[in-house]
Amino acid sequence: MEEVDSANILGEPDMNDVDDQEEEVYYASVPASKLQPRAVVSMARWNNEMGIAEVVVQKGTFSKTTGIVRSGKLYYSIEEVLFLVEIGALLLLDESDTGLSLEDIYVKMSGGKYKFCWEEFRAYRQLKSLGYIVGRHGIPWSMKGAKSNCESIPSQGFPESDKVLNLESEEIRSVIGLFNEMQINKVRPVFNVYLPNSKFRKSSPGDPSFVLCFTRGYPPSKVELEALEGQCGSIPLKFCNVEQGRVSFFSFDTVELPVLP
């Protein structure tokens, strides 16, 4: 195992692709508190029960590579909300349509209700600031092209529109279930990471460039590594460890030891 600087292990993004996307701007060197609000800002409403935000006003191009689409609606996860608010691209509303400050959001996310992990957010912010496209592992960007296990059950006497509502609620509940099943303390795949790509489509994202897994203070064991490789197939794995706010990325290579005479 060799730990290297994140710019080397992740690879340098193609700046031509980065420049084509509004969100692919390098924010890493700018403190979040000093970032100025943009002239065009999206709005999303936080849902306490779901633990995600529904976008109610979409501005700019961030929706191309941020958020999941369900039944024609766009939803942002916790880390997406916090990142967009930090860079001044999103105004978050509570359920009474009152705007939340960045400090309010920090308090909300730190309450422990939504299984929010600061280490994961720091890695997410680092990757997004470098221009990568980042999505939650195991949660499809869109149901188009993805086989859904949720089916609408027709109810006699109800109009066709009720079937759509049933499907929507089932899809949303399935997303909530996926988020709730995440275990913070185990070594596991967390993010699917794609290289900057101006032609990226949520309906057909293709395989990620790598899957980012998290560790806590120690590298994964051989058994854990083999299990992760079996789970992710041929997609490369990279690992992340966050200590005292410093985000480190590393990967493993197969090393053949010489045979002693």
C-alpha positions in Angstrom: 0.0 0.0 0.0 1.3 3.5 -0.9 -0.4 6.7 0.3 0.1 9.6 -2.2 -1.2 13.1 -2.7 -4.8 13.2 -3.8 -3.9 15.0 -7.1 -1.7 12.1 -8.1 -3.8 9.2 -7.0 -7.0 10.6 -8.5 -5.4 12.0 -11.6 -5.6 15.5 -13.0 -9.0 16.4 -14.5 -9.1 17.5 -18.1 -9.5 21.3 -17.8 -11.3 21.6 -21.1 -14.1 19.4 -19.7 -14.0 21.2 -16.4 -14.5 24.6 -18.0 -17.6 23.3 -19.9 -19.5 22.8 -16.6 -20.5 25.6 -14.3 -20.2 23.5 -11.2 -16.7 22.2 -12.0 -14.9 25.2 -10.6 -12.1 24.9 -8.2 -13.5 26.0 -4.8 -11.1 24.1 -2.6 -8.7 27.0 -2.0 -11.6 29.4 -1.1 -12.9 29.3 2.5 -16.7 28.6 2.4 -17.4 31.6 4.6 -15.9 34.0 2.1 -17.8 32.7 -1.0 -20.3 35.2 -2.2 -23.9 34.2 -3.2 -24.4 33.9 -6.9 -26.8 36.0 -8.9 -28.7 32.9 -9.9 -29.5 30.6 -7.0 -31.6 27.4 -6.9 -33.9 26.7 -4.0 -34.7 23.4 -2.3 -37.0 22.5 0.5 -35.6 20.2 3.3 -37.8 17.3 4.3 -37.1 16.3 7.9 -38.7 12.9 7.5 -37.0 11.9 4.3 -33.6 13.4 5.2 -33.2 14.9 1.7 -34.1 18.1 0.0 -36.6 18.5 -2.9 -35.6 21.1 -5.5 -38.4 23.6 -6.0 -36.5 26.2 -8.2 -33.7 25.0 -10.4 -31.2 27.5 -11.8 -27.9 26.9 -13.6 -26.4 23.6 -14.7 -25.7 21.9 -11.4 -28.6 19.5 -11.9 -26.7 17.8 -14.7 -24.3 16.2 -12.3 -26.0 16.7 -8.9 -29.0 15.1 -7.3 -31.2 12.1 -8.1 -34.3 12.2 -10.2 -37.5 10.4 -9.1 -40.8 10.7 -10.9 -39.8 13.9 -12.5 -38.5 15.6 -9.3 -35.0 16.4 -8.3 -33.7 15.6 -4.8 -30.4 16.6 -3.2 -28.7 14.5 -0.5 -27.2 16.0 2.6 -23.7 16.4 1.2 -25.0 17.9 -2.0 -27.1 20.4 -0.1 -24.2 21.5 2.1 -21.8 21.7 -0.7 -24.1 23.8 -2.9 -25.0 26.1 0.0 -21.3 26.6 0.8 -20.5 27.8 -2.7 -23.5 30.1 -2.7 -25.5 28.1 -5.4 -28.4 27.0 -3.3 -30.9 28.4 -0.9 -32.3 25.8 1.5 -35.8 26.2 2.9 -37.2 24.5 5.9 -40.7 22.9 5.8 -42.3 26.3 6.5 -40.4 27.9 3.6 -38.1 29.8 5.8 -34.5 30.2 4.5 -31.8 28.5 6.5 -28.4 30.0 7.1 -25.2 27.9 6.6 -24.9 27.8 10.4 -28.4 26.5 10.7 -27.7 23.8 8.3 -24.5 22.8 10.1 -26.5 22.4 13.3 -29.2 20.4 11.6 -26.7 18.0 9.9 -24.8 17.5 13.2 -27.8 16.5 15.2 -27.2 12.8 14.4 -30.7 12.2 13.0 -29.7 11.8 9.3 -26.5 9.6 9.7 -24.5 12.5 8.4 -20.7 11.9 8.4 -18.4 14.9 8.3 -15.5 12.7 7.0 -17.6 11.7 4.0 -18.6 15.3 3.3 -15.0 16.5 3.4 -14.1 13.9 0.8 -17.2 14.7 -1.3 -16.2 18.4 -1.2 -12.6 17.7 -2.1 -13.7 15.6 -5.1 -16.3 18.1 -6.3 -13.8 21.0 -5.9 -11.4 19.1 -8.2 -14.2 18.8 -10.8 -15.2 15.2 -10.4 -18.8 14.0 -10.7 -19.8 12.3 -7.5 -22.8 10.2 -6.7 -23.8 7.9 -3.8 -22.8 4.3 -4.5 -25.9 2.0 -4.8 -28.4 4.8 -5.4 -29.1 5.3 -9.1 -29.1 8.8 -10.5 -32.3 8.1 -12.3 -34.8 5.3 -12.6 -34.4 5.4 -16.4 -32.4 2.4 -17.4 -32.4 1.1 -13.8 -34.6 -1.8 -12.9 -36.9 -0.8 -10.0 -38.1 -3.3 -7.5 -41.0 -1.0 -6.6 -44.2 -1.5 -8.5 -47.4 0.4 -8.4 -50.3 -1.7 -7.2 -53.6 -0.7 -8.9 -56.4 0.1 -6.5 -59.9 -0.4 -7.8 -61.9 2.9 -7.8 -58.9 5.2 -7.8 -57.9 7.3 -10.9 -54.8 6.6 -12.9 -53.0 9.6 -11.3 -53.1 7.8 -7.9 -51.0 5.1 -9.4 -48.3 7.6 -10.3 -48.4 9.0 -6.7 -48.1 5.4 -5.4 -45.1 4.8 -7.6 -43.5 8.1 -6.6 -43.9 7.4 -2.9 -42.5 3.8 -3.3 -39.5 5.2 -5.2 -38.9 7.8 -2.5 -39.3 5.2 0.3 -36.8 3.0 -1.5 -34.2 5.8 -1.6 -34.8 6.5 2.1 -34.3 2.9 2.8 -30.9 2.8 1.0 -29.7 5.8 2.9 -30.8 4.3 6.2 -29.1 1.0 5.5 -25.7 2.7 5.3 -23.3 1.7 8.1 -20.9 4.5 9.0 -18.4 2.5 11.0 -17.6 -0.3 8.5 -15.3 -0.3 5.5 -17.7 0.1 2.6 -18.1 1.7 -0.9 -19.6 5.2 -0.5 -19.2 7.2 -3.7 -19.2 6.5 -7.4 -16.8 8.9 -8.9 -16.7 9.9 -12.6 -14.1 12.0 -14.4 -15.3 15.5 -15.6 -17.5 15.0 -18.6 -19.6 17.6 -20.3 -21.7 14.9 -21.9 -22.6 13.1 -18.7 -26.2 11.9 -18.5 -27.9 10.7 -15.4 -30.1 8.4 -17.4 -27.0 6.6 -18.8 -24.0 7.4 -16.6 -22.0 4.3 -17.5 -19.5 2.8 -15.1 -17.8 5.1 -12.7 -14.0 5.7 -13.0 -13.6 4.4 -9.5 -15.6 3.6 -6.4 -14.4 5.4 -3.3 -14.5 3.4 0.0 -13.9 4.8 3.5 -11.7 3.5 6.2 -11.4 4.7 9.8 -7.8 4.8 11.0 -6.7 1.6 9.5 -6.5 0.0 6.0 -9.0 -2.7 5.1 -8.1 -6.3 5.8 -7.5 -8.8 3.0 -10.9 -10.3 3.6 -12.6 -6.9 3.5 -10.7 -5.9 0.4 -11.7 -9.1 -1.4 -15.3 -8.7 -0.4 -15.3 -5.1 -1.7 -13.7 -6.2 -5.0 -16.3 -8.9 -5.4 -19.1 -6.3 -4.8 -17.7 -3.8 -7.2 -16.6 -6.1 -9.9 -14.1 -4.7 -12.4 -14.5 -1.1 -11.3 -11.3 0.2 -9.6 -11.4 0.8 -5.9 -9.8 3.8 -4.1 -9.9 4.3 -0.4 -10.2 7.5 1.7 -9.2 8.3 5.3 -9.9 11.6 7.0 -7.8 12.5 10.0 -8.0 16.0 11.6 -9.7 17.4 8.6 -7.0 16.1 6.2 -8.4 14.0 3.3 -6.1 11.2 2.1 -6.7 8.9 -0.8 -4.9 5.7 -1.5 -5.2 2.5 -3.4 -3.7 -1.0 -3.5 -1.6 -2.7 -6.2 -0.7 -6.3 -6.5 2.9 -6.9 -5.6 4.8 -10.1 -6.5 7.6 -10.9 -4.1 10.7 -12.6 -5.6 11.1 -16.3 -4.9 14.0 -16.9 -2.6 16.4 -19.6 -3.6 
